């Protein structure tokens, strides 16, 4: 059976488009499969939200790097965000202590041993990271993260699972 030249050209374009789609899909899956589970990312918004309520770190990670992106537009003085990791039992105490610490201290009380890791406080369009050793964590431990900017922790909070 012979196809008209126009139909044959359309079939060739369709096969090429399908092949390109499959190739792009395979590349995307490959990137996901090779994503480093010890590298975490989270976004904070001007609407007082993190985009993730749970972060998971496998026990095989010896250290973790958490990168916080502030996807909003407001400056850090008005709508600053940070990421602070604590034992669940210390959540409220760290939040309260952070309010008194002020922006100059990134809303983290200096020397607060209850803080396991924290980023700087950033404003809209900015990014910051913190790297910490997982030796401070116990597999199956009860860990929480929060933004300690005054009033933000009511909504900007989540759970970190390790192991």
Secondary structure, 3 states (H helix, E strand, C coil): CCCCHHHHHHHHHHHHHHHHHHHHHHHHHHHHHCCCCCEEEEEECCCCCECCCEEEECCCCCEEEEEEEECCCCCHHHHCECCEEEEHHHHHHHHHHHHHHCHHHCCCCCCCCCEEEECCCECCCCEEEEEEEHHHCCCCCCEEEECCCCCHHHCCEEEEEEC
